[in-house]
């Protein structure tokens, strides 16, 4: 079996005008090999001195790489070749594509070309070089180089001030008869301070050379002269110059490293906060709000979020648009989910750095992933609800197919007997048939009422008509609707007046269902007791029977829909298993609880609570 090698093309980004051709060549190479492409930018210490034109060009090259299907990454470091080789090793790149400008002539020392350094550092990689014939002219005409070499006025003033202060301290040491080593240390310290407080590396070099000259001029014999009598002074000057240059270089590198570490830590914190806040977002609008807030925190510039659903989110650093707010955005970033466009992010101000652009895409990617997860969760919930509804519908149809057929067949059969043979029947037989028809009709009426009530409660259409009612009157009126010759129904009310907040019609339905359930599942001749008592700030209503009881393993399921006392869906006794479920739903709507416990010495007790009500009488 032939092993398939996945090609990973690594193309290097730069601000050179010909870098666009390099990116296109890498994209064609990636397409030809059927692999993936990553665009890498190495941010060196000279990035802060990059001119506006070069920044704009670098941004255009980054966007071009993204359009051609590359993922953009940024690393920091002054050793460009090492950074590229290390990133290629970590990302498992197989080929590197980079441009090569014409090498300037006339230099005394020319470093190794980047290509040769990459071959030495990563000999296992294929390096493709795209020539740049225009590089020489572009380099000659580029003003950014002069800007990087010449220090600013601020840096010059700081350098002169530190040298002056170091010289003044040197005079103080000379008057106190300190050794020359102390004065040399002061000048080296001045070089260190110059490297820390200036932005141009040239200043530390100037400070090193000027420090040696000032020490020679003011503090060596003969003083106020650049001559030196002692034979060891030239070596002292050389060591002092070397130490100063080394100290300045290390200080510059440390300052750059600290700055980059701070920026990286801040941007990492923004990414972590974004992940945490997206996890707490409740809907897509909250997700978009989090994206806008985090982009504002990251970039500190005006942000405009335009969504395809019409939502527009604006964020400004000071809360309000600045007076010089531009009419057009500098950059536009689109984000989509599964090929479906979700919206655009408009960023105002200067062009973004490659690292900022990469983190912006990471935040957008996290936001898109959160939106997709939210949509998937909503689809799963809808599918679960649909499956539950389908299961309920199947159970309902199965129950109706059995339970409705029996009473309807009985009613139609008895009615047919009365029509065909009623004249020849005895009065007792006629009364028995009419009684059966009546009982079956009442059962069907209650079944339909339960079905309609459960439907309204499930769809949230039930509105409670809460009034203050006498509990014993509601119970007595409910028991009038129950006719039984096989059981004795008793009531037990407290001596005090019990008032409760309730919907009397629904509570009456609860009492009827509980008593009917007791009649249905208890032996003939037993008693059923309905009682009411005050319990704290609630009214407790109990329906107790003396039947065989319910096993403990079945008690947790008695309030489930379509569950009947025989442990099966309704196919034994005439019952659809809706009554107790409806009772629980009605009591929960009233803010109460319904429970099942064992009766003593045998039987069951169904009890529910209602909120107590007090009536104030104004005399």
N, C-alpha and C positions, 0 to 999 in steps of 0.2 A: 504494500500500500504506500503510495507516494505521500510524503509529508508536505503539507501546505505551510509555507512561510509567510507570515503576516508582515508586510512592509510598513515601516513607520518612517516617514520623511520629516526631517528637521530642517527648517529654513530659518536663516538668521535675518532679523530685522535691523534696519539702520535708517538714518536720515539721508543717505546718499540718493541722488535723483534716480540712479539706475536700479535701486532696490526693488522697484515695481517689476522690472523685467525678471529679477531673480525670483520673486514670489510667484510670478506666472509660470516660470520654468519649473519651479518646484511643484506647483499644482498640476501641471501636465504630467510630470514624472509620477506623482501620486496616483493620478487617474490611470496612467498606463500600467502601473503595478497593482492597481486595485487596493491600495493601502490607505493609511490615514496620514494627516499632515499636521505638524505643530509649528507655529511661528514663535521664535524665541528672541527676546530682546535682552541684551546684557546692559544694565544700567551702571555706568562707571561714575567716578567722582566728578567728571566733567559735565554731567548731565545738567546740573544747576546753571552752568554758564552757556547752555545751548541757546542759540538765538531763536526768535519767534518763528522765523521762516523754516528752520530745521524742525522745530516742534510740530508745526503744521504738516510738514512733509512726512514726518514719522507717524503722525496720526493717520494720514491718508494711507500710508503703507499698512498700518495695523488694520484699518477697516477693509482694505483690499484683501488681506489675508483671511479675514473673517468671512467675507463674501465668497471666497473661493473654497470655503469649507475647512479652514484651519482653526485649531484651538490656540489661542494666544497665551503665552506665559512670559513672565518677567523674572529675571534673577539679578542680583546686585553683586558687584565685584569689579576690581580693577584688572584682574588677569582674565581677559576676555576668552582666550583659548581654553584655559582651565575650566571656566564656567560652562562653556559650550560642551566640552568633552564630558564633564561631570553630569550635566543635565541629560546628555545623550545616553550615558550609561544608566542613569536612574530610570529614564523614561523608555529604555529599551529601543532607542532609535536605531535604524539600520542604515540610513543614508543621511548625509548632511549636504545641504545646498547653500552656498554663500557666494556673494559677489566679490570681485577683486578689482580695486581701483589701480590706475597706473601709479607706479612707485616714483615719488619725486626724486629728481637727480640733484647732485651737488651736495649731498649731506656727507659729513665725515663718518657718521655712524648710522647705519640703518638696521633696525631690529629684524628678526626673522619674520617672514610673511606669516600671516595667520594660518594659511593653509599648511605650511610646513610644521607649525606648532601643533595643529590638530592631528596631523599624520603621526607625530611623535607621541602625543598623548592618547590617541585612540586609533591605533593601527588596524583594528578590526572593523572600522567603519569605512564605507565608501564615501569619498568627499567629491562633490560635483562643484566646479567653479564656473561661474557665469562672468565672463570678462566685462570690464567697464572702461570703454575707450574714452568716455567723457569725464572720467574722474579727475584727470589732471587739471583741466580747465576749471571744473567746478571747485576744486580745492584752492586754486589760485584766486578765484573770485569770491570765495566765501569769507565774509567779514567776521564770522563767529570766532575764527582762530585768533584774530587780533584782540577780540574782546576777552578771550580766555587768558591771553598772555599779559595784557596790560591790567594792572590792579585799579580798583576804583579809588576815587578821592578819599572815601571813608577809610579804606584799608591803608592808604598812604598816611593819613593823619594818625591812625591808631599806631602804625609802625613807628612813626617819628616820635610820638608821645611816649611809647614804651622805651625806645632807645634813650630819649632824654631822661626819663625817670631812672633807667639803669645807670646812666652816667652820673646823675646826681647822687645816687646811693654809693657809687664807686668813689666819688669825692669824699663822702662822709666816712667811708671805710678807710680812705687814705689819711684823713685827719686823725682817725682813731688808731692809726698805725696797724691796721689789719693786714694780713698777708695778701699777696696778689691773687692767690687761689680763691679767696672769698670774692674778689671783684670779678674774676672769670666766671664763677658760679652765678653771680648776679646777671651777667650778660647771657649766659645759657638759659637762665630762668626767663629772661626777657624774650628770647627766641621762642621758648615754649608758650609764653603768653601770647606772643604775636600769632603763632600758629592756631591758637585756640580762638582768638577774637577776630581774625580776618578770614575772608572767604577765598582768597587767592593764594595758591601755593607759592607764588613768586615772592610774596611778602616775607615769608619765613626765610627764604634764601637770602634776600636782601638784608634782613635783620642779622643773619649769621655773619655775612661778610662785613657789614657796617659795625657790628660788635667787635670784631677782631681789629678793625682799623681804629675805632675809638679807643679801645684798650691800649693799642700801641701808641696812639697819639697823646693820650692824657696820663697814662699810668706807667709807662716804661721810660727808663733813662736812655737818652735825653728826652725829657718831657716836652710836649708841644712840638713833637717831630716824629716823623715816621721811621727814623733810624732807631736801631737798638744796639746797645753796647754789648750786652751779654750774648755769648755765643749760643746759648740754649734757647733764646727767644724765638727763632724761626720754627723750631720744633714745637714750642709752646703754642705759637700762633696756628700751626697746622693742626695740632690736636684740638685746639679750641674751635677752629673752623669746622673740623670734621664732627666734633661732638655737637656743635650747634646745628649743623645740617641734619645729622641723624636725629637729634631731639625734635627739630621742627617737622621732619618727615613723619616720625612716629606720632607726634601730636596731631598732625593733619589726618593721618589715617584713623586715629582714635576718634577724632571729632566726627569724621564721616561715618564711621562704624556706629557711633552712638546715635547719630541722626537717623541712619537707616534702621537701626534696631527699634528706635522710638516709633518711627513710621510703621514698621512692620507690626509691632505690638498693638498699635492703635487700630490698624486695619484688621488685624486678627480679632481684636475685641469687637469691632463692628460686625464682623461676620458671625461671631458667636452670639452676640445679642440678636442679630437678625434671625438666626436659627431658633433661638429660644422664643422670641416674640411671634414668629410665624407658627410655632407649635401651639401658642395660646390663642391665635386668631380664630374667631368663630365662623366667619364667612369670607367670601371673596373680597368684599369691600374692606374688611379689616386687613386682609393680606396686602391689598394695594396700598392702604394707609401705612402699613409697616414698611413696605418697600420705599415709599416716598420719604418717610422719616429717616430711614437708615441711609439713603443716598444723600440726603441733606447733611446728615452727620458726617458722612465720609468725605464729601466734596466741598461743603460749606459754600455753595453757590446755588442760584435759583434752579429749581427742578419743576418740570411740568410733566404730569403723567396723564396721557390720553388713552382711554380704553375704548375698545370697539363697541362696548355696550353703552357708550355715551358718558361714562363717568370721567370727570376731569378733576385731578388732584394737583394743587399748587403748593409749593413749599419755598419759602424765602429765608435767608439767613437771619434777618431781623424781624421776621413775621410779616412784613409789608414789602411790596415791590420797591426797589430803589428808584430814585428819580431818573437815573440814566439807564433804566431797564431797556435792553435792546428789543427791537421788533422781531428779530429772527434768532432762533436758537443756533448755538455754535455746532452742536452735535445731536444726532438723533439715533437712538438705539431701539430696535424693535425686539419684542419677545413674543413667542408663540408656544402653543401646546399641541403636540400631535399634528403639526401642520396647520393648525387653526390659529390665525393671528389674534393675539389678545390685546395688544396696544403698543404704544410707543412711549419712550422716555426721552424728553427734550432737556438737554443740559446747556445752560447759558454760561458765557464767560470764555476764558482761554481754553485751548485744546487740552484734553486730559493727558496725563502721563500714562505710559503703557501699563504700569502697575495699577494705577487708579482705574483704567479701563478694564483690566482683568478682574479686579474686585467687583466693579460694577456689574460685569457679566455674571460673576458668581452670585451676587445678590439677586439678580434677575432670575438666574437658574433656580435658586432656592425658592423664590416666590412662585415660579411656574410649577415646581414640584409640589409646593404646598397647595396650590390651586388644583392640580391634578389629584392629589390625595383627597382633598375635600370633595371633589366631584365623584371620585371612586367610592368614597364612604357614603355619599348621598345616594348613589346608584345602588350600593349594596343594601342600604336601609330601605329604599323603595322596593328592591327585589324581595327583601325579607318580608315587608308588609304585604306585597302582592302574593307571595307564597303562603303567608298566614291567612290572608283572605280567601285564597283558593282552597286551603285546607278547611277553613270554616265553612265555606260554601259546600264543599264535598260532604262534610259531616252533616250539615243542615239538610242537604238533599237526601242523604242516606237515612237520616232520622225521619224526615217528612214522609219519605216513601213507605215507611213501615207504620209510623204512629198515626198519620192522617188516614191511611187506608182503612185501619181497623174501625175507628168511630164512624167514618163515612159509610163504610159497608154496613155497619150495624144500623145507622139511621135509615139508609135506603131500604134495607131488608125489612125492618120493622114497619116503615111507612108502607111498603108494598103489601105486607101482611094485613095491615089495617084497611088498605084500599080493596084488596081482593076478598078477604075473609072477615072483615069487621062485623058484618051483620050476624055471623054465626058464632062470634066469640062471646065469652062471658065478660061481664064488666070487670072482674078482677084481672083477666088476661089483658083486656084493653088498657087498664090502668098501668099494668106492668110494662107493656110495650111503650106507652106514652112516657112513663118514667124513664125508661132506658133512652128514648130519643132525647128527652130533656137533659139528662145527665151528660150524654155524648155531646150535645150542642153546647152546654155550659163548658165542658172540657175544651172544646174547640175555641170557644170565645176567649178563654183564659190563655190558651196557647198562642192565639194570634196577638193578644194584648202583650204577652211576654216577648214575643218576637219583635213587635213594633217598639216596645220600650227599650229592648237591647239595641236595636238598630239606631234609635234616636240618641241613646247614651253613647254608643260607639262612635257616632258621627259628630258628637258634641252639640247636638241640636236640642238637648233637654234643658229647659230653663225652670229652675225651681221657683215655685210660688210659695215663699216662706211666710208662714203666719204663726201666731202663738195659739196652740191648741191644747185642750185637756186630753191627756194621754189616755185616761180610762174611757172617754167618749169615743176616741178614734178606734181603740181596740174593740169596744162593744159594737160599734157600727160595722167594723170589718168582719166580726164573727157572724153577723146576720146574713152575710153572703155565703156562708158555709153551711151546707146541709149534709148531715151524716146521721145514720141510724145505727151505726156500728160502734161509735166511740162517744165518750162523754167529755165535753169541753167545759172546763172550769176557768174562772178568773180569780185573781188574787191581787187586789190593789191596796196600796198604802192608805192610811187614814188621812194623810195630808193631801192637799191639792197639788197635783203634778202637772206643771205647764212646760211645754217644750216647743222649740222652734223647729218647724217641719213643713214639708209639703204633704198635706194630709192625704191626698190621693195616692201618692207614691208610697208613703208609709203604710197605708191600708193595703196596698198590693203586696208589700213585704210580709205583713202579718198573714194575709190569706195564703201566700205561697208557703210560708213556714208551717202553718197549721195543716194545709193540704198535704205537704210532705210528710208530716207526722201521721196523718190518717192513712196515707198510702203505705207506709212502711212499718206500721205497728199492728200487733194482733187485734182482732175485734174484741170489744168489751173493755179495753184499757182506757185510762183517762189521759187527757191532754190538758195541761194547765198553762194558762197565759197570765203572767204577772208583770207588775211594773213597780219599781222602787227608785228612790233618789240615791245617787252614788256620787258624792262630791258635787261638782258643777255639771253633772250629766244625769240623764234619766236612763236607767237600765231596764230594758224589756226582755223577758225570758219566755221561751216556748219550750216546755219540758214534756217529754213523753215517757212511757214505761215499756218501750219495745225491747228488741234484742240488742240495740246499740250498734255502733259502727266500729269496726276494728281500727286499731291505732294506725296501721299502715295505710288505711284509706282516708283517714281524716284530712291530711294535707291536700287531698284532691277533690273534696266534696263540693268546693265552690268553683271548680273548673267548668267551663262550658262543655256541654254534651257529656258530662260524666254523671252516671246514674248509680244508685245504691248497690246494684249488683256487680259493680266493677266493670261493666261493659257499656258500650254505647247502646242507646235505647233499642233493645230488641227483646226484652223480657216483659217487664211491666210497661204499662202505657206511660212513658215518660221520655222527654227529650233531653233531660238534664239541663234545662235552662233556668228553672225557678231559683235555685240557690245562687247561681251566678248573677242573676238579675238582682236578687236581694243584696248581695255584696256591692254591686255597682251603685245601687240607690243609696245605701248607707254611707258609702265613701263620698258620694256627692254631698251628703249632709255633714261631712266632717267627722263621722263616727266610725266605729269598728264593729264587725260582726264576728262572733267566735262560736266554736263547737266544743262542748265538754261533755263528760259522762254524767249521767244522772244517778242518783242513789235510791234504791239498790241497783237498778238497771234502767237502761234507756239513754236518751240523749237530751241535751239542753242546747238550743240555739239561742244566743243572746246578742242583742245589739244595743248601741248607745246613741242617744240624741242630745244635742245641746239644750241645757235647761234654760228656761225663760222666766223672768219675773215681771209681774204686772204692777205698775204703780198706780194707786187709786188716789186721785186728788179730791179731798173732802172740801 
